[in-house]
Amino acid sequence: MELAILITVVVVALTFDFTNGFHDAANAIATSVSTRALTPRVAVALAAVMNLIGAMIGTGVAKTVGEGIIETPQGRHGLIVVLAAVIGAICWNLLTWYFGLPTSSSHALIGGLMGAAIASVTGVKWSGVLGSVVIPMLISPLVGIALGYLVHVAILWLFRRSRPGPVGRGFRVAQTVSAAAMGLGHGLQDAQKTMGVIVLALVTVGHQTTFDVPFWVIGSVAVAMAMGTYAGGWRIIRTLGRRIVHLDPPRGFAAETTAAAVLYTTAFVWQAPISTTHTITSAILGAGATRRFSAVRWGVARTILGAWILTIPGAGTVAALVYLLLHQVIRV
């Protein structure tokens, strides 16, 4: 019975990883598609390949998610906690995808873990949540807006005497590189969160005693995310690429470069599970605001902000309800 539940947890976690891929495909490609730097299919193929590579080059964030958010539950009970957490995150991803809202799959997963832990009277590591989730959640959008604005201002100054036509064509080519960098950053950050959850499930039943990530977990998560990304999340791509602000190639390049830099820094230096969605959305807002403040559709931005605020409690509530249901169906 325990082995069957473990296999179910792994399959459901990979399903979440797939939904993460198509839900967050917009993070990597929305700007390059909206500026016509890349065609949609080329863009998702590029993002899928870079997600695959990014997922293979680090595990620091996975360890943070696996051991830094909740106390490690044990046995069959622990598997039910993890399963409920992942189902809660999947439900939130599908809901926000349906409404075209670029919310954080990472925060949905973390919210799911917290909700299932609270419902099961498993301890939540509040200091870890504060240091690894709440503080980065507040800081990363501010950094994204500021850097997106400053990078585009620097581009405007450097090319102030150049003709707009050649500059636009040059930055369309440059966006191929920045979109690839963003795809790599998304794979590096988001794939590791699913790895962390699978490893947490393995530890709960004693299949391993450390939070080191086995290669089969890395490989399967990388492939699932790449497949999800290739499926594309077109509803959210339209929101990020067109509804927030009109982007031209220099602004798109500035936003993608800024977001990728923030993702690499947090993954390699602080090993913090930040939201790629928050990072790229805020960078787009910053780069778009250089046109004029009113160029940004702040009504759309407020709707997105509201969804961000609701993500952790929303996914957590669903996960708690799922845990209570599973606890009745599967006696532990």
C-alpha positions as CSV (number, residue, x, y, z in Angstrom):
1,M,0.0,0.0,0.0
2,E,2.8,2.4,1.0
3,L,4.6,1.7,-2.3
4,A,1.5,2.3,-4.3
5,I,0.9,5.7,-2.6
6,L,4.6,6.7,-3.2
7,I,4.3,5.9,-6.9
8,T,1.1,7.9,-7.0
9,V,2.8,10.9,-5.3
10,V,5.7,10.8,-7.9
11,V,3.2,10.6,-10.8
12,V,1.1,13.4,-9.4
13,A,4.2,15.5,-8.7
14,L,5.3,15.0,-12.4
15,T,1.8,16.0,-13.4
16,F,2.2,19.2,-11.4
17,D,5.6,19.7,-13.1
18,F,3.9,19.4,-16.5
19,T,1.2,22.0,-15.5
20,N,4.0,24.2,-14.2
21,G,5.6,24.0,-17.6
22,F,2.5,25.1,-19.6
23,H,1.3,27.5,-16.9
24,D,4.7,29.2,-16.8
25,A,5.7,28.9,-20.5
26,A,4.8,32.6,-20.7
27,N,7.6,33.5,-18.3
28,A,10.2,32.5,-20.9
29,I,8.5,33.4,-24.2
30,A,5.7,36.0,-23.8
31,T,7.9,39.0,-24.5
32,S,9.8,37.5,-27.5
33,V,6.5,36.4,-29.0
34,S,4.7,39.7,-28.4
35,T,7.6,41.6,-30.1
36,R,7.7,39.1,-32.9
37,A,11.3,38.3,-32.2
38,L,10.3,34.6,-32.3
39,T,7.3,32.8,-33.8
40,P,5.2,31.1,-31.1
41,R,6.2,27.5,-32.0
42,V,9.9,28.3,-32.2
43,A,9.7,30.2,-28.9
44,V,8.1,27.3,-27.0
45,A,10.5,24.8,-28.5
46,L,13.4,27.0,-27.5
47,A,11.9,27.4,-24.0
48,A,11.3,23.7,-23.7
49,V,14.9,22.8,-24.5
50,M,16.3,25.5,-22.2
51,N,14.0,24.4,-19.4
52,L,15.3,20.8,-19.8
53,I,18.9,22.0,-19.6
54,G,18.2,24.4,-16.7
55,A,16.6,21.6,-14.7
56,M,19.8,19.6,-14.9
57,I,22.2,22.1,-13.5
58,G,21.4,22.6,-9.9
59,T,19.7,21.2,-6.8
60,G,20.1,23.8,-4.1
61,V,16.6,25.1,-4.4
62,A,15.2,21.6,-4.3
63,K,16.9,21.0,-1.0
64,T,15.4,24.3,0.4
65,V,11.9,23.2,-0.7
66,G,12.3,19.6,0.5
67,E,13.6,20.3,4.0
68,G,13.0,24.0,4.6
69,I,9.2,24.6,4.4
70,I,7.6,21.9,6.7
71,E,8.8,19.4,9.2
72,T,9.4,16.0,7.5
73,P,6.3,13.8,8.1
74,Q,6.8,10.1,8.4
75,G,5.4,7.0,6.7
76,R,2.1,6.7,5.0
77,H,0.8,9.8,6.7
78,G,3.7,11.8,5.2
79,L,2.9,10.6,1.7
80,I,-0.7,11.8,2.1
81,V,0.5,15.2,3.2
82,V,2.8,15.5,0.2
83,L,0.1,14.2,-2.2
84,A,-2.5,16.6,-0.9
85,A,0.0,19.5,-1.2
86,V,0.7,18.7,-4.9
87,I,-3.0,18.3,-5.8
88,G,-3.7,21.6,-4.2
89,A,-1.0,23.2,-6.3
90,I,-2.3,21.6,-9.5
91,C,-5.8,22.8,-8.8
92,W,-4.6,26.4,-8.3
93,N,-2.4,26.2,-11.5
94,L,-5.4,25.1,-13.6
95,L,-7.7,27.7,-12.1
96,T,-5.4,30.6,-12.8
97,W,-4.4,29.3,-16.2
98,Y,-8.1,29.2,-17.1
99,F,-8.4,32.9,-16.2
100,G,-5.1,33.8,-17.9
101,L,-3.5,35.0,-14.7
102,P,0.3,34.8,-14.5
103,T,0.5,33.5,-10.9
104,S,3.4,31.6,-9.3
105,S,3.4,27.8,-9.6
106,S,6.2,27.9,-7.0
107,H,4.0,29.7,-4.4
108,A,1.1,27.4,-5.2
109,L,3.3,24.4,-4.4
110,I,4.6,26.0,-1.2
111,G,1.1,27.0,-0.2
112,G,0.0,23.5,-0.8
113,L,2.7,22.1,1.5
114,M,1.8,24.6,4.2
115,G,-2.0,23.9,3.9
116,A,-1.6,20.2,4.0
117,A,0.9,20.4,6.9
118,I,-1.5,22.6,9.0
119,A,-4.4,20.3,8.3
120,S,-2.4,17.3,9.3
121,V,-0.9,19.0,12.4
122,T,2.6,18.7,10.8
123,G,4.9,21.5,11.8
124,V,5.5,24.4,9.4
125,K,9.0,25.8,9.6
126,W,7.8,29.4,9.8
127,S,11.4,30.8,9.9
128,G,12.2,29.0,6.7
129,V,8.9,30.2,5.1
130,L,9.8,33.8,6.2
131,G,13.4,33.7,5.0
132,S,13.0,31.5,1.8
133,V,9.5,32.5,0.7
134,V,8.0,35.7,2.2
135,I,11.1,38.0,2.0
136,P,12.1,36.9,-1.6
137,M,8.4,37.2,-2.6
138,L,8.4,40.8,-1.4
139,I,11.8,41.8,-2.7
140,S,12.1,40.1,-6.1
141,P,9.2,42.1,-7.7
142,L,10.7,45.3,-6.5
143,V,14.1,44.4,-7.8
144,G,12.5,43.3,-11.1
145,I,10.7,46.6,-11.6
146,A,13.7,48.7,-10.7
147,L,16.2,46.7,-12.8
148,G,13.8,46.4,-15.7
149,Y,13.4,50.1,-15.7
150,L,17.1,50.9,-15.3
151,V,18.3,48.4,-18.0
152,H,15.9,49.8,-20.5
153,V,16.9,53.4,-19.6
154,A,20.5,52.3,-20.2
155,I,19.5,50.9,-23.6
156,L,17.8,54.1,-24.6
157,W,20.8,56.1,-23.6
158,L,23.3,53.9,-25.4
159,F,21.3,53.9,-28.7
160,R,19.9,57.4,-28.4
161,R,21.6,58.5,-31.7
162,S,20.7,55.3,-33.6
163,R,17.9,54.8,-36.0
164,P,14.9,52.9,-34.5
165,G,14.6,50.5,-37.4
166,P,18.1,48.9,-37.2
167,V,17.9,49.0,-33.4
168,G,14.6,47.1,-33.4
169,R,15.9,44.5,-35.7
170,G,19.1,44.0,-33.7
171,F,17.2,43.6,-30.5
172,R,14.9,41.0,-32.1
173,V,18.0,38.9,-32.7
174,A,19.2,39.6,-29.2
175,Q,15.9,38.5,-27.8
176,T,16.6,35.0,-29.0
177,V,19.5,34.9,-26.5
178,S,17.6,36.6,-23.7
179,A,14.6,34.3,-24.2
180,A,16.9,31.3,-24.0
181,A,18.5,32.7,-20.8
182,M,15.0,33.2,-19.3
183,G,14.0,29.6,-20.2
184,L,17.2,28.3,-18.6
185,G,16.4,30.3,-15.5
186,H,12.9,29.0,-15.3
187,G,14.1,25.4,-15.6
188,L,16.8,26.1,-13.0
189,Q,14.3,27.5,-10.5
190,D,10.9,25.9,-11.0
191,A,11.9,22.3,-11.9
192,Q,13.9,22.1,-8.6
193,K,10.7,22.7,-6.5
194,T,9.1,19.6,-7.9
195,M,12.4,17.7,-7.3
196,G,12.3,18.9,-3.7
197,V,8.7,17.5,-3.2
198,I,9.5,14.1,-4.7
199,V,12.6,13.9,-2.5
200,L,10.5,14.8,0.5
201,A,8.2,11.9,-0.3
202,L,11.2,9.5,-0.6
203,V,12.5,10.7,2.8
204,T,9.1,10.3,4.5
205,V,9.1,6.5,3.8
206,G,12.8,5.9,4.4
207,H,13.8,5.3,0.8
208,Q,16.6,7.8,1.5
209,T,17.8,9.6,4.5
210,T,19.2,12.8,3.0
211,F,17.6,15.5,0.7
212,D,20.1,14.9,-2.1
213,V,18.3,14.6,-5.4
214,P,18.7,11.3,-7.3
215,F,19.5,11.5,-11.0
216,W,16.2,9.8,-12.0
217,V,14.3,12.5,-10.2
218,I,16.3,15.2,-11.9
219,G,15.8,13.6,-15.3
220,S,12.1,12.8,-15.0
221,V,11.3,16.3,-13.7
222,A,13.3,18.0,-16.4
223,V,11.5,16.0,-19.2
224,A,8.0,16.6,-17.7
225,M,8.6,20.3,-17.4
226,A,10.0,20.5,-21.0
227,M,6.9,18.7,-22.3
228,G,4.6,21.0,-20.4
229,T,6.5,24.1,-21.7
230,Y,6.2,22.8,-25.3
231,A,2.5,22.4,-24.8
232,G,2.4,26.2,-24.2
233,G,0.1,28.2,-21.9
234,W,-1.3,30.6,-24.5
235,R,-3.9,32.3,-22.2
236,I,-1.2,33.5,-19.9
237,I,1.2,34.3,-22.8
238,R,-1.4,36.8,-24.1
239,T,-1.7,38.4,-20.7
240,L,2.0,38.9,-20.1
241,G,2.9,39.8,-23.7
242,R,0.0,42.1,-24.6
243,R,-2.4,43.0,-21.8
244,I,0.0,44.5,-19.3
245,V,2.0,46.9,-21.6
246,H,3.0,47.1,-25.2
247,L,6.5,45.8,-25.6
248,D,9.0,46.5,-28.4
249,P,12.2,44.4,-28.8
250,P,14.5,46.6,-26.6
251,R,12.0,46.5,-23.8
252,G,11.5,42.8,-24.2
253,F,15.2,42.2,-24.1
254,A,15.5,44.4,-21.0
255,A,12.8,42.5,-19.2
256,E,14.1,39.1,-20.1
257,T,17.7,39.9,-19.3
258,T,16.7,41.4,-15.9
259,A,14.5,38.5,-14.9
260,A,17.1,35.9,-15.9
261,A,19.8,37.6,-13.9
262,V,17.6,37.7,-10.8
263,L,16.7,34.0,-11.2
264,Y,20.4,32.9,-11.6
265,T,21.5,35.0,-8.6
266,T,18.8,33.6,-6.2
267,A,19.3,30.0,-7.4
268,F,23.1,29.8,-7.2
269,V,23.9,32.3,-4.5
270,W,20.9,32.1,-2.0
271,Q,19.2,28.9,-3.2
272,A,15.9,30.7,-2.6
273,P,12.8,29.4,-4.4
274,I,11.6,32.7,-5.9
275,S,8.8,33.0,-8.4
276,T,9.8,33.2,-12.0
277,T,6.3,34.6,-12.7
278,H,6.7,37.5,-10.2
279,T,10.2,38.2,-11.5
280,I,9.4,38.4,-15.3
281,T,6.0,40.2,-14.7
282,S,7.7,42.9,-12.6
283,A,10.6,43.3,-15.0
284,I,8.0,43.8,-17.8
285,L,6.3,46.5,-15.7
286,G,9.6,48.2,-15.1
287,A,10.7,48.1,-18.8
288,G,7.2,49.2,-19.9
289,A,7.1,52.2,-17.5
290,T,10.0,53.9,-19.4
291,R,7.6,54.7,-22.1
292,R,5.4,56.6,-19.7
293,F,3.7,55.7,-16.5
294,S,0.3,55.5,-18.0
295,A,1.5,53.1,-20.7
296,V,1.2,50.3,-18.2
297,R,-2.3,48.9,-17.8
298,W,-2.4,49.2,-14.0
299,G,-5.9,47.7,-13.8
300,V,-4.6,44.4,-15.2
301,A,-1.5,44.7,-12.9
302,R,-3.8,45.1,-9.9
303,T,-5.7,42.0,-10.9
304,I,-2.5,40.0,-11.2
305,L,-1.3,41.3,-7.8
306,G,-4.5,40.2,-6.2
307,A,-4.0,36.7,-7.6
308,W,-0.4,36.7,-6.3
309,I,-1.7,37.5,-2.8
310,L,-4.3,34.8,-2.9
311,T,-2.0,32.1,-4.3
312,I,-0.5,30.7,-1.1
313,P,-3.7,30.7,1.0
314,G,-5.7,29.6,-2.0
315,A,-3.6,26.6,-2.9
316,G,-3.1,25.9,0.8
317,T,-6.9,25.8,1.4
318,V,-7.4,23.3,-1.4
319,A,-4.5,21.2,-0.2
320,A,-6.0,21.1,3.4
321,L,-9.4,20.0,2.1
322,V,-7.7,17.3,-0.1
323,Y,-5.7,16.1,2.9
324,L,-8.9,15.8,5.0
325,L,-10.6,13.9,2.2
326,L,-7.6,11.5,1.6
327,H,-7.2,11.0,5.4
328,Q,-10.8,9.6,5.5
329,V,-10.4,7.5,2.3
330,I,-6.8,6.1,3.1
331,R,-6.6,5.2,6.7
332,V,-3.3,6.2,8.2
